[in-house]
Amino acid sequence: MIFKENIDTSLESIGSGNKIFVVYKNSMNTVELVKHGWSWFAFLFSGLWLVYKGLYIKAVEIFVFSTLILLLGFPESIIPIISTGIGVYIGARGNSLYKDYLEKSGYQGFLLINANTIEQAKRHFSKYMDTRY
């Protein structure tokens, strides 16, 4: 599992599955579910994914970097390699970047969900909330 050392193991854990999702909650009880590890959407749609998640500064950094690469006249044959590198970086680190963004915005992790898919994680969370409240 990518970046497993960053998981807060003191959080309550529910469910069963091969992926880990962390539920973050802010003071208004707004919750966000963040998958731990690789993100295919972030890999395939890096810039759009960053904007969708509200990571505007990181999106601008990637845009500026990409623009500089074009303006500096790198050979066209290297552009796909650089683009793939950006995708791999965002795919591998995207969920961690989003987690950090949430924590800086006042969210705190309060539940770990083990599930195979995001839909299964949401069902586990819904059942958890039904039994708690």
GROMACS elastic network, one bead per residue, 0.5 to 0.9 nm:
[ bonds ]
;  ai    aj funct       b0    kb
    1     4     6  0.57161   500
    1    19     6  0.84189   500
    1    36     6  0.81649   500
    1    37     6  0.64537   500
    1    38     6  0.85421   500
    2     5     6  0.84964   500
    2    36     6  0.75270   500
    2    38     6  0.68334   500
    2    92     6  0.75298   500
    2    93     6  0.89625   500
    3     6     6  0.57597   500
    3     7     6  0.78417   500
    3    36     6  0.77701   500
    3    37     6  0.64739   500
    3    92     6  0.89127   500
    3    93     6  0.87162   500
    3    96     6  0.83098   500
    4     7     6  0.57760   500
    4    36     6  0.78294   500
    4    37     6  0.78179   500
    5     8     6  0.82481   500
    6     9     6  0.89267   500
    6    96     6  0.86039   500
    7    10     6  0.87910   500
    7    11     6  0.88945   500
    7    22     6  0.84493   500
    7    36     6  0.80880   500
    7   112     6  0.88189   500
    8    11     6  0.60445   500
    8   109     6  0.80266   500
    8   112     6  0.85365   500
    9    12     6  0.78635   500
    9    13     6  0.83185   500
    9   112     6  0.82839   500
   10    13     6  0.87053   500
   11   109     6  0.74796   500
   11   110     6  0.58206   500
   11   111     6  0.54529   500
   11   112     6  0.62770   500
   12   110     6  0.70618   500
   12   111     6  0.52018   500
   12   112     6  0.60603   500
   12   113     6  0.85739   500
   13   111     6  0.59742   500
   13   113     6  0.57684   500
   13   114     6  0.73778   500
   14   111     6  0.77219   500
   14   112     6  0.63363   500
   14   113     6  0.50678   500
   14   114     6  0.62364   500
   14   115     6  0.88537   500
   14   124     6  0.74061   500
   14   125     6  0.83891   500
   14   128     6  0.81166   500
   15   112     6  0.84870   500
   15   113     6  0.55889   500
   15   115     6  0.61194   500
   15   120     6  0.88546   500
   15   121     6  0.76821   500
   15   124     6  0.62184   500
   15   125     6  0.87361   500
   16    19     6  0.86113   500
   16   113     6  0.76225   500
   16   115     6  0.53021   500
   16   116     6  0.77858   500
   17    20     6  0.77314   500
   17   113     6  0.84794   500
   17   117     6  0.82374   500
   17   120     6  0.88920   500
   17   121     6  0.89830   500
   18   114     6  0.64916   500
   18   115     6  0.59939   500
   18   116     6  0.54733   500
   18   117     6  0.88546   500
   19    35     6  0.74532   500
   19    36     6  0.72141   500
   19    37     6  0.83666   500
   19   113     6  0.82040   500
   19   114     6  0.56506   500
   19   115     6  0.53745   500
   19   116     6  0.55019   500
   19   117     6  0.74215   500
   20    34     6  0.85416   500
   20    35     6  0.59734   500
   20    36     6  0.54263   500
   20    37     6  0.81058   500
   20   112     6  0.67542   500
   20   113     6  0.57658   500
   20   115     6  0.64430   500
   20   116     6  0.82837   500
   20   121     6  0.86919   500
   21    33     6  0.63763   500
   21    34     6  0.53977   500
   21    36     6  0.56649   500
   21   111     6  0.83750   500
   21   112     6  0.58130   500
   21   113     6  0.50228   500
   21   114     6  0.63423   500
   21   115     6  0.74250   500
   21   118     6  0.79756   500
   21   121     6  0.70475   500
   22    32     6  0.81930   500
   22    33     6  0.57287   500
   22    34     6  0.52422   500
   22    35     6  0.63605   500
   22    36     6  0.71482   500
   22    99     6  0.89644   500
   22   109     6  0.64562   500
   22   110     6  0.75178   500
   22   111     6  0.58322   500
   22   113     6  0.61782   500
   22   114     6  0.88390   500
   23    31     6  0.65334   500
   23    32     6  0.57335   500
   23    34     6  0.64309   500
   23    35     6  0.88777   500
   23   108     6  0.82973   500
   23   109     6  0.56921   500
   23   110     6  0.60082   500
   23   111     6  0.51820   500
   23   112     6  0.63675   500
   23   113     6  0.75730   500
   23   125     6  0.84829   500
   24    30     6  0.81457   500
   24    31     6  0.54079   500
   24    32     6  0.51602   500
   24    33     6  0.63253   500
   24    34     6  0.76574   500
   24    99     6  0.84335   500
   24   102     6  0.76758   500
   24   103     6  0.83034   500
   24   107     6  0.56597   500
   24   108     6  0.51139   500
   24   110     6  0.59515   500
   24   111     6  0.73776   500
   25    28     6  0.78612   500
   25    29     6  0.55803   500
   25    30     6  0.54894   500
   25    32     6  0.65487   500
   25    33     6  0.89887   500
   25   102     6  0.89169   500
   25   106     6  0.82693   500
   25   107     6  0.50357   500
   25   108     6  0.54249   500
   25   109     6  0.63876   500
   25   110     6  0.69253   500
   26    29     6  0.52692   500
   26    30     6  0.55781   500
   26    31     6  0.67618   500
   26    32     6  0.88876   500
   26   102     6  0.86619   500
   26   103     6  0.88767   500
   26   105     6  0.81610   500
   26   106     6  0.57303   500
   26   108     6  0.63038   500
   26   109     6  0.89264   500
   27    30     6  0.74078   500
   27   106     6  0.73876   500
   27   107     6  0.74119   500
   27   108     6  0.89248   500
   28    31     6  0.88085   500
   30   107     6  0.85660   500
   31   107     6  0.81976   500
   32   102     6  0.84278   500
   32   107     6  0.85699   500
   33   118     6  0.85138   500
   33   121     6  0.85362   500
   33   122     6  0.82515   500
   34    95     6  0.65719   500
   34    96     6  0.86143   500
   34    98     6  0.78049   500
   34    99     6  0.69405   500
   35    38     6  0.80997   500
   35    39     6  0.79400   500
   35    95     6  0.65389   500
   35    96     6  0.88895   500
   35   118     6  0.78752   500
   36    39     6  0.85483   500
   36    95     6  0.64380   500
   36    96     6  0.73808   500
   37    91     6  0.84744   500
   37    92     6  0.65341   500
   37    93     6  0.75387   500
   37    94     6  0.83997   500
   37    95     6  0.65708   500
   37    96     6  0.75631   500
   38    42     6  0.83698   500
   38    43     6  0.83651   500
   38    90     6  0.87957   500
   38    91     6  0.55315   500
   38    93     6  0.72787   500
   38    94     6  0.76921   500
   38    95     6  0.73037   500
   39    42     6  0.52438   500
   39    43     6  0.62664   500
   39    44     6  0.87535   500
   39    90     6  0.79810   500
   39    92     6  0.65754   500
   39    93     6  0.82423   500
   39    94     6  0.68331   500
   39    95     6  0.68289   500
   40    44     6  0.60891   500
   40    45     6  0.83637   500
   40    91     6  0.60548   500
   40    92     6  0.88135   500
   41    44     6  0.52134   500
   41    45     6  0.57179   500
   41    46     6  0.73409   500
   41    49     6  0.68144   500
   41    91     6  0.73335   500
   42    45     6  0.53537   500
   42    47     6  0.79562   500
   42    48     6  0.81600   500
   42    49     6  0.54169   500
   42    50     6  0.74167   500
   42    87     6  0.70418   500
   42    88     6  0.85450   500
   42    90     6  0.57222   500
   42    92     6  0.82681   500
   42    93     6  0.88621   500
   42    94     6  0.62746   500
   42    95     6  0.83205   500
   43    46     6  0.55154   500
   43    49     6  0.86073   500
   43    84     6  0.83560   500
   43    86     6  0.80228   500
   43    88     6  0.57271   500
   43    89     6  0.76628   500
   43    90     6  0.57851   500
   43    92     6  0.76779   500
   43    94     6  0.83813   500
   44    49     6  0.86543   500
   44    87     6  0.64243   500
   44    88     6  0.87851   500
   44    91     6  0.77703   500
   45    48     6  0.55158   500
   45    49     6  0.56445   500
   45    50     6  0.84394   500
   45    87     6  0.76359   500
   46    49     6  0.51660   500
   46    50     6  0.61853   500
   46    51     6  0.87832   500
   46    59     6  0.81857   500
   46    62     6  0.88459   500
   46    86     6  0.75652   500
   46    87     6  0.58205   500
   46    88     6  0.89819   500
   46    90     6  0.61264   500
   46    91     6  0.74886   500
   46    94     6  0.85597   500
   47    50     6  0.51975   500
   47    51     6  0.63832   500
   47    52     6  0.86357   500
   47    58     6  0.86396   500
   47    59     6  0.55512   500
   47    60     6  0.85141   500
   47    62     6  0.72908   500
   47    63     6  0.77053   500
   47    87     6  0.89573   500
   47    90     6  0.88769   500
   48    51     6  0.51710   500
   48    52     6  0.60335   500
   48    53     6  0.86067   500
   48    59     6  0.80259   500
   49    52     6  0.50090   500
   49    53     6  0.61679   500
   49    54     6  0.86258   500
   49    55     6  0.85262   500
   49    59     6  0.86892   500
   49    94     6  0.86826   500
   50    53     6  0.52497   500
   50    54     6  0.62750   500
   50    56     6  0.65482   500
   50    57     6  0.88229   500
   50    58     6  0.70032   500
   50    59     6  0.56019   500
   50    90     6  0.85371   500
   50    94     6  0.78630   500
   50    98     6  0.85642   500
   51    54     6  0.50470   500
   51    55     6  0.55986   500
   51    56     6  0.54609   500
   51    57     6  0.88997   500
   51    58     6  0.86228   500
   51    59     6  0.63341   500
   52    55     6  0.75814   500
   52    56     6  0.86856   500
   53    56     6  0.82360   500
   53    98     6  0.70117   500
   54    57     6  0.85984   500
   54    59     6  0.89562   500
   54    98     6  0.83542   500
   54   101     6  0.84875   500
   55    58     6  0.55946   500
   55    59     6  0.63012   500
   55    60     6  0.88445   500
   55    97     6  0.81395   500
   55    98     6  0.72418   500
   55   101     6  0.74015   500
   56    60     6  0.61250   500
   56    61     6  0.85590   500
   57    60     6  0.51150   500
   57    61     6  0.61849   500
   57    62     6  0.87213   500
   58    62     6  0.62648   500
   58    63     6  0.85984   500
   58    97     6  0.89801   500
   59    62     6  0.51855   500
   59    63     6  0.61652   500
   59    64     6  0.86262   500
   60    64     6  0.59979   500
   60    65     6  0.83948   500
   61    64     6  0.51731   500
   61    65     6  0.60391   500
   61    66     6  0.85161   500
   62    65     6  0.50615   500
   62    66     6  0.60454   500
   62    67     6  0.85012   500
   62    86     6  0.78484   500
   63    66     6  0.51200   500
   63    67     6  0.60549   500
   63    68     6  0.85531   500
   64    67     6  0.50269   500
   64    68     6  0.60720   500
   64    69     6  0.85869   500
   65    68     6  0.51533   500
   65    69     6  0.62887   500
   65    70     6  0.88237   500
   66    69     6  0.51193   500
   66    70     6  0.64506   500
   66    71     6  0.87290   500
   66    79     6  0.89461   500
   66    82     6  0.84921   500
   66    83     6  0.81558   500
   67    70     6  0.51521   500
   67    71     6  0.61083   500
   67    72     6  0.85268   500
   68    72     6  0.58653   500
   68    73     6  0.85764   500
   69    72     6  0.53203   500
   69    73     6  0.66797   500
   69    74     6  0.61108   500
   69    79     6  0.80216   500
   69    82     6  0.87969   500
   70    73     6  0.54508   500
   70    74     6  0.63000   500
   70    75     6  0.87585   500
   70    76     6  0.86863   500
   70    79     6  0.82152   500
   71    74     6  0.78417   500
   73    76     6  0.82811   500
   74    77     6  0.83294   500
   74    78     6  0.68578   500
   74    79     6  0.73830   500
   75    78     6  0.56400   500
   75    79     6  0.70838   500
   76    79     6  0.53321   500
   76    80     6  0.78399   500
   77    80     6  0.66981   500
   77    81     6  0.77729   500
   78    81     6  0.52636   500
   78    82     6  0.63283   500
   78    83     6  0.86534   500
   79    82     6  0.51463   500
   79    83     6  0.60340   500
   79    84     6  0.85220   500
   80    84     6  0.59786   500
   80    85     6  0.84404   500
   81    84     6  0.51191   500
   81    85     6  0.61237   500
   81    86     6  0.86923   500
   82    86     6  0.62560   500
   82    87     6  0.86357   500
   83    86     6  0.51332   500
   83    87     6  0.62639   500
   83    88     6  0.86864   500
   84    88     6  0.60997   500
   84    89     6  0.85565   500
   85    88     6  0.50816   500
   85    89     6  0.61480   500
   85    90     6  0.86226   500
   86    89     6  0.51251   500
   86    90     6  0.61740   500
   86    91     6  0.83794   500
   87    90     6  0.52142   500
   87    91     6  0.57970   500
   87    92     6  0.83930   500
   88    92     6  0.59635   500
   88    93     6  0.83504   500
   89    92     6  0.52868   500
   89    93     6  0.58811   500
   89    94     6  0.76006   500
   90    93     6  0.51341   500
   90    95     6  0.83119   500
   90    97     6  0.86279   500
   91    94     6  0.55233   500
   91    95     6  0.78743   500
   92    95     6  0.75788   500
   92    96     6  0.82176   500
   93    96     6  0.52335   500
   93    97     6  0.60564   500
   93    98     6  0.86534   500
   94    97     6  0.50067   500
   94    98     6  0.61544   500
   94    99     6  0.85636   500
   95    99     6  0.60804   500
   95   100     6  0.86101   500
   96   100     6  0.62192   500
   96   101     6  0.85761   500
   97   100     6  0.51471   500
   97   101     6  0.61986   500
   97   102     6  0.87143   500
   98   102     6  0.61849   500
   98   103     6  0.86252   500
   99   102     6  0.51418   500
   99   103     6  0.62308   500
   99   104     6  0.86749   500
   99   107     6  0.88333   500
  100   103     6  0.51061   500
  100   104     6  0.61876   500
  100   105     6  0.85552   500
  101   104     6  0.51737   500
  101   105     6  0.61944   500
  101   106     6  0.89068   500
  101   107     6  0.87585   500
  102   106     6  0.64744   500
  102   107     6  0.52551   500
  102   108     6  0.77054   500
  103   106     6  0.52497   500
  103   108     6  0.59490   500
  103   109     6  0.81819   500
  104   107     6  0.72041   500
  109   112     6  0.81094   500
  111   125     6  0.87969   500
  113   121     6  0.61275   500
  113   122     6  0.88479   500
  113   124     6  0.72579   500
  113   125     6  0.74682   500
  114   120     6  0.88993   500
  114   121     6  0.69447   500
  114   124     6  0.86363   500
  115   118     6  0.72647   500
  115   119     6  0.85754   500
  115   120     6  0.58182   500
  115   121     6  0.52463   500
  115   124     6  0.80491   500
  116   119     6  0.84616   500
  116   120     6  0.65461   500
  116   121     6  0.75053   500
  117   120     6  0.51903   500
  117   121     6  0.62826   500
  117   122     6  0.87025   500
  118   122     6  0.61682   500
  118   123     6  0.86648   500
  119   122     6  0.50874   500
  119   123     6  0.63125   500
  119   124     6  0.87108   500
  120   123     6  0.50487   500
  120   124     6  0.62165   500
  120   125     6  0.85985   500
  121   124     6  0.50683   500
  121   125     6  0.61472   500
  121   126     6  0.85802   500
  122   126     6  0.60601   500
  122   127     6  0.86211   500
  123   126     6  0.50157   500
  123   127     6  0.62038   500
  123   128     6  0.84764   500
  124   127     6  0.52245   500
  124   128     6  0.60807   500
  124   129     6  0.86677   500
  125   129     6  0.61345   500
  125   130     6  0.85603   500
  126   129     6  0.51642   500
  126   130     6  0.61645   500
  126   131     6  0.87682   500
  127   130     6  0.50204   500
  127   131     6  0.63410   500
  127   132     6  0.86770   500
  128   131     6  0.53778   500
  128   132     6  0.62741   500
  128   133     6  0.87602   500
  129   132     6  0.50257   500
  129   133     6  0.59331   500
  130   133     6  0.57028   500
